């Protein structure tokens, strides 16, 4: 056994939650269409009531018109740097997970050159040329996959510190005539990772990832459901039913594999942080995780949730949730030294990952 191996630990977290709160009631005046281009017969009040019952979403938050994804990524990064207290010039990697780049208000054209990570590094005024900045598109599982990549860099000894950010502005790419648009939100979260030489089993203990590309895309870009809408614009589209089935089938398996690789049992896990996509889906995933381990039903408060008031901000849901917990801003959801937690996500209808972390 290697004496004092390098362990990847979280030394700081940060987040940015937009100021604009959009309650469900703001969708009462929307005109929703079916995928076939027909106006939905149900009233908006009925549509919203059913939507809320399924997703658990009461509100979501949108960025201001003068902001873009890289702006809020930088704000979350600043927050993480402040909480860590480390010198930003000491960073070896800056990784930004996102899927649609900077999309200006009123112009649905994605801007990804230069990378958002490069823009963040510039705005943070980091001069060190050895601080490598790059982006990672991986669906909603992107931030967690970026953490996994950073863990490899750190454990190899080639890197000491990495800043990993997840930022998305889904309000800019959702179809206002698609009822699924009510799911999406904006936000950014970040964590600062550092390698520590210790024989104590702390930090990132294990992780697991899978990509299933043998089926048709469950999330893609497509035209508005409103046939009279400008046909040149493309919007985020989702096959929600099939995505739900895919997540329920495979997320529990990936969680089980990651926990097993860490040499643990589910009873050793205090909290399970799942990508905030849909409340009912996350509850069903949690139930299947515990059944897969053959243990008792999930204990109360094991799965913290923010989707009711933050909505689904894609890559930002887990890092913002983690930041709120690290800073004791979620009631009854404190993280303590010695606890083991699991982070898990499903993204783009084809990528799933999970990570086990031991609180130092």
C-alpha positions, 0 to 999 in steps of 0.5 A: 500500500502506498504510504500517504497517497494523494487524496482529493479534497474539497477546500472551498465551494461557491454558488450564484443563484439569480435574483429573478424568481419566476413562480409557476403563476408566471406561466398562466399566460403562456400558449403551450403546444404539443410536439405536433404543433397543436394548442394544448386543450387543457387550461394552463392552470391544469397544466401547471398543477399537474406539472408541479405535482410531478416535478415538485417545482414551485419556482425557478430563477433566471439571470438578468438580461445583461448576464451570460453563463460565463458571468455567473460561472465567474461569480460562483468561482469567486465565491469558491475562491473566497471560501477556500482562502487560497491564492488563485494563481496557484490553480492548475486547472479551471474546468467549466461544465456547461452545454450551451455556452454564452447565449445573449438575451434576445439572441439564441446563438450559442457562443463557445469560442473562446471557452467559457473557462478561458473567459472565467480565468480572464475575469478572475485576472489569473496570470499563471499560464500553467492554469489550464482552462477548458470546458466540458459538455456532458449534459447535466452530469457535466460538473460531476464528470469535471470533478472526476477528471480533476481527481485524476489530474490531482491523484496523478501528481500533475496537479495540486489544485483545480477549480471546477464550475458548473454553470447554465442558463437554460432560460435562454434555450428553452421553448416558451411554447413547450410545457417542459420549459417550466422545468428549466432554470439558471444557476452556477456552482463551483468547488475548489479541489486540492490534493492532500497526502494522507493515509486517512480515507478522506476526500474522493474515495471512488467514482463511476461513469457510463455512457449509453449511446446506443439509443436515439438522443433523449435530449436534443435541439429542435424547433419550437412546438409553435408552428408560427414561431421563427423557424430559424431558432432551435430550442432544448427538447426532451423525451421526458418519459424515456429519460425517466425510464433510463435514469431509473434503470441505470442511476441506481446501478452506477451508485451501487458500483461507486459505493462498492468501489469505495469499499462501503455499504449504503449504510455507511452513507449519510447523504445522497445528492442527486441531480435536481431534475424532477422530484418524483424521479429523484425519489424513485431513484432513491427508492431503487438505490436502497432496494438494490442494496437490499437495505431498509427504506431510505431514512428521512433527510438522506436526500436533500432537495432544492428543486422546489425553489431552484428548478433544474439548472442542469450542471449547476444543481449539484454544486449549488446544493453542495455549497448550500449544505457546506455553508449550513444554508439548508435546514436539517442538512448539515455536513459533518466531518467523518460523513460519507456522501454520494453525488450522482447525476444523469445527463443528456439522456445517455451519461450517468456518473456517481462519486463517493466523498468522505468529509475530512 
